[in-house]
Each structure stands twice: as structure tokens, then as C-alpha cells.
Amino acid sequence: MSKKIDQQGSNILAVDGKGPWDSPASGDPGKIGKTGGSGSGESGSKPEPSNPWDPVPIRGGQAGRQRGPSLEDLLRRASGGKNGGFSGLPPRSNGKSWWPIIGGAFIALWLVWSSVHRIGPEQEGVVTQLGRYARTLQPGIQFTFPSPIEAVEKVDTKQIQTTAVGSPKASSENLVLTKDQSIIDMAYDVRWSIKEPELYLFQLENADSTVKEVAESAMRAAVANFDLTQAIGPGRGAIELEVRRRMQQVLDEYRSGVLVQSISIRQSDPPAEVNDAFREVNAAQQRRESYMNDARAYASRVTELAIGETTEFDKIYVQYREAPEVTKRRLYYETMEQVLGKVDKTIVETGGVTPYLPLPEFQKKAAPKNETVTVTGKK
């Protein structure tokens, strides 16, 4: 027997001139190969290769290498000698297995779990049948075909969602052009909800992004109709209403299923680079408006007074034409009453001075005098 040793590798290979599938030697006990025409091992026949996984024949009364158990043997042992199954559950009284009942209970549970749905009061359920939209379920207990025939996706239609556009920070300006070619930095919030959940799920890939882009487009179109003064001041309310109208129109054309609730402008200022100068100009314009309002108020008072006096004079003239003497005497008495009503008077008659009771003097004496109180203190 020759032996070759490979010194380069980590394994040592010993070869005696035959492989593991070669037939055993004549002197070794083993499986003798069959000849082409008979079952005896004659000298001129070609031996059949041996299988290394076959049990080794007994040598000297001792068993050689034995074959391991197969998968069928393991299953047979687990079933207690029967063909397949598991021996963990005892049989029923009639000798039948429990597995049909367990399988039926599992199927019933699956049917109930996938067919009965509870839709909350703030939700609506969108039913898809084999992936295609079928119908919309209203709040309450609803029934559908079991999964995977029909599937239900619940959508909250009462929740108000907010999408912010722009930021008050100077690093993220949202510049918009006004009617008078001025530029303002705007930041606003869009509040919206879902009105048609089936359109919302199947028509929009990213609802928040779509609402934001539509809001920016509608805001630019609306601000372009207002000048700078209106856009940053009294015209904010009109801009919000116009943006909401334009947004709803575009979203309805998209069949998005979105309802725009309101638009709230958080900031409407000039760019940060000119904000200080603009504030000074705005303050001057406000002072101008204040002075003009004061002048308009004074003119209105004077005009109303003149109109009143003219109306009164016209009434007196009508009376004078009807009774000139009486009207003149009445006017004389009224004028003297206004002139002499608050002064001291002395009445002098013809033929001498007539004594009279000086009532005004008594009234002056009877009036309380203001006493001066002096407080002195020591230093």
C-alpha cells in the first residue's frame, strides 16, 4: 500500500489507491461487487462501487457504523407509531382527532375578526374589495367580507390638521410680490380636514405637501391684488378669505377630498434687510393719517355748527315776517338777558335813585370762602 502526504495544507491526505466508493479488497470483509451477468464475485468481473452511507458489515462479532434515523422515523416516533400527526392531544370519546374542531374554531375567529368592524364617531371606513374601492362605512358597527376579500381602512374625518407655510425666522423667508411691486415676507397656517376619505386615500400621495403647495400658489395669486399697505395691515382679512376660496377651488379640481377650514396669517412684514426703515416710514404714515383725521373731525364740527345756526336763523326769519314787532322785542329781551344775566346791576329811575335790596351782594357774602391753611413744621 502506498501513502502520499501533502505537507503544504493543514490537512493530511492518505490515499491507498482507491476512493471511498471503490469496492473493498479481496481480503477485507465487505460488500462484493456484482458482475455484469451474475451475482457471484468471479475473478474476471468488475466490482460495483460501495456506498459510504451503507451500514458497515459486522467485523469480529461487533457492529460497525450504523445508519442514523430518517425524518420518517422521527415523525413515526412522535406520533406513537402511527403515520404522521402529533400525540400531544388525546383523542376524543369517539376516537376522532381534535384538530378539525381546532381548525374550525380558528376559521370562525378569523371570520369574526376580519368581518366585524367598529367605526368611531369621528371616523369613516374606506372598504376596498380585492384592492379596488367599494364603499365607505359610516360610524358604528359595520360588516364586510372577510380578509383578504375586503379590507377596511379607518380615516379620521373630524380632526383639524394644520400645515404651516413660511416661518417668522429670518433664515427661512417666504417672499411674496404685492400689487405695487413691493416684497413682503409672509408666514401663515392652513387648517384643513378630510371631507371625502375615499378621494383622500386614492387621489393624494402626500396630502400635507399638496396642501402646502396649493396654499403657496393661492397666497401669491391673492397678494398680487393688494398693495403693500393693505397686505401688511387692514387687508389681511380679505387676503385670508381670498386664499381660502382659491385653495378650495384648486383642491376640488384635484379631487383631493380635502376641506380648507381657515387661513391664519401669522406674519406679514417687509424683508428683514429693510424692516427698520419700513417701520419708520409706516410710523410717519400713521402720524399723517392721525393729523388728517383730526382735521376732518374739526371741519365736521364747524360745518355742523354753521348748518345749525343757519337753520335757526331761517326759522326766526319766518317768524319775523309774520310779526315783526313781536319778534324784535323778543330778540331784544333774549339778548339783554344773555348780556346782563351774570353781572351786577343798579336800576336808576327818573327823579332820583331808588333804594333796592342788593340780592347779588348777599349771595356773594353767603358763598363759602376758601380758607387758606398753612402748615409749618420744624426742621
Phi, psi and omega in degrees: 000131180259147182227128178247135182239126177268112184274347184282322182274177179276348180253153178250120183256122179248125182235127179250020176098002178211154181265178182293339179268000178288155178288147181295160180291167184292329181275344183270142174288135181177196183272124181270130182292152180273150177273172182293333184239350182217169182268356181269149181269086179276166186293330181269358183274158179265122183290149177276136180298143180273153179264123182292344180269355175287149178300141179282135180299159181293134179240117176062034178085357181248141179287140179274210181290129183257156180280138181285165181290145178271174179296323178296320178297320180295316178296323180294321178293320181293330180271007178075029177100350180270166182279104177075178180089179179232144183262013182288329182257133177287153179289160178287178183295332178270007177087356180274163183279157177278347188297323175300322178292318179297317178297320178295320178295321179295318179295319178296318178297320179295320179296316180293318184294323184261357182249335182255129184227139176254115179260122182293164181295336179261009186240165168222145183254129178262120183261128174245132180251110184055040178087354181253141182297133181247307184194176179239131182265138178270168181302145181128189176272120184235156184236143177221173171292152183293159175288143008265015180294311177231145178229150183237131174241122183273136182233130179278108182266353181261346183287133177268116180259148184239130176243121182267135178237127183079173181210143177294347181288144181291339182286341182229076181277147175240087189277134181229141182267133181265181183293324181267026176065027174263161182243132176231152178260118186242143173223131185209164180243141177247120178255124185217163179219177182259123179255333177227096187296329181294322176288322180299321183282323190256346182258334183248131175276319178223098187296316184297317179294320179296315179298321180295315181294319179295322179296318179297317179296316180293323180294318179294321179292326181284317182293334180295347179262002181236146176277180186297316183298318179289322184293329181259359183225250189290346183269008182297317181299317179294324178294317179299316179294320180293320179295318179298318180296315180294319180298314182296323179296315181292316181294326175292324176293328176285349186054051186273340183073021183252138177246120179279118181277309183197162174238131181234114179278118179270332183210137175211085186230161172294168177302155185299331183293330184241017185293318181296313180296324179293324178296321178295316178296320180295321178296320177296319178295323178293320176297320178299316179296324179295316179296319179294324178293320177297318180295320178295323179293317179297316179298323179294319179297313181296320180295317179296322179294317179296320179296320179295316179295322179296319180296318179294320179297321178296323178295317180296321180296323177297318179293323181294322178294328180280320180217088185296313184295313180298319181294318179296317180295319180294320178294322178297313180297317180296322180292315179296325178295320178291326183281313188264004185292332187240023179237160176285135185236145173233121184265126182242125178257167180288132179100005177140178182269128179262123179294149181218166180276115184283075180300319179300326180293318178297323179294321178294320180290325181285343181292140180295138179268145177278116179271137180268126179252126180250128181249122179243146179223158178275140175278000000 
